[in-house]
Amino acid sequence: MKTVELKNILIHRIAEINDKSFLQAIKTILDSKSESKVLTLTPEQRNEIIASKKEVEQGLFIENDELEKEIDGWLNTK
């Protein structure tokens, strides 16, 4: 069976399904295999990213190595 034939069979079979949760499961599988990953952000997420970028531009961040040293210091304090 060729790929095109298999796709057509699946399209027709899916069109016959009325179970919403099953269709959602199929969508989840298809989304995970999609070649183009489009990430949709909420307005709140976009605003948080913009705010974070501004903080980085202002130098309001800590390098990962420094943070790890700081955490190690906390963990080793008794």
Buried (B, 14 or more C-beta within 10 A) or exposed (E): EEEEEEEEEEEEEEEEEEEEEEEEEBEEEEEEEEEEEEEEEEEEEEEEEEEEEEEEEEEEEEEEEEEEEEEEEEEEEE
